[in-house]
Amino acid sequence: MTTGENSNPGTPSAPSGNPPTTGLFALAWIWVGVPMAYGLYELILKAIQLFTGG
């Protein structure tokens, strides 16, 4: 085997099929990002209460 050859030359390097669209990526980020942002917001509020005694 020479440098740059694949260990399995019969297998493609990328999966075949259509790649996901930009809209699907945006939906996925919104699906994960909105609850995560809300959780971080709540975490910050609770940390402020914890460290300020409020």
C-alpha positions in Angstrom: 0.0 0.0 0.0 1.3 3.4 -0.9 0.8 6.7 0.9 -2.6 8.2 0.4 -4.4 4.9 -0.4 -7.5 3.9 1.5 -7.3 0.8 3.7 -10.6 -0.3 2.1 -10.5 0.9 -1.5 -13.9 -0.5 -2.3 -15.7 1.8 0.2 -16.5 5.4 -0.6 -15.1 8.1 1.6 -18.4 9.9 2.0 -21.9 8.3 2.3 -23.8 8.4 -0.9 -27.2 10.2 -1.1 -28.4 13.7 -1.0 -26.8 15.9 1.7 -29.2 17.6 4.1 -30.5 21.0 3.1 -29.6 24.2 4.8 -33.2 24.4 6.1 -32.8 21.1 7.8 -29.6 22.3 9.5 -31.3 25.5 10.6 -34.2 23.5 12.0 -31.9 21.1 13.9 -29.9 24.1 15.4 -33.2 25.7 16.5 -34.4 22.4 17.9 -31.3 22.1 20.1 -30.4 25.8 20.5 -33.6 27.2 21.9 -33.9 24.8 24.9 -30.2 25.1 25.5 -30.4 28.9 25.5 -33.3 28.7 27.9 -31.4 26.3 30.2 -28.4 28.6 30.2 -30.6 31.5 31.1 -32.1 29.7 34.0 -28.7 28.5 35.1 -27.4 32.1 35.2 -30.4 33.2 37.2 -30.0 30.4 39.7 -26.3 31.1 40.0 -26.9 34.8 40.7 -29.4 33.8 43.4 -26.9 31.3 44.9 -24.0 33.7 45.0 -25.8 36.8 46.0 -28.1 35.2 48.6 -31.2 36.6 46.8 
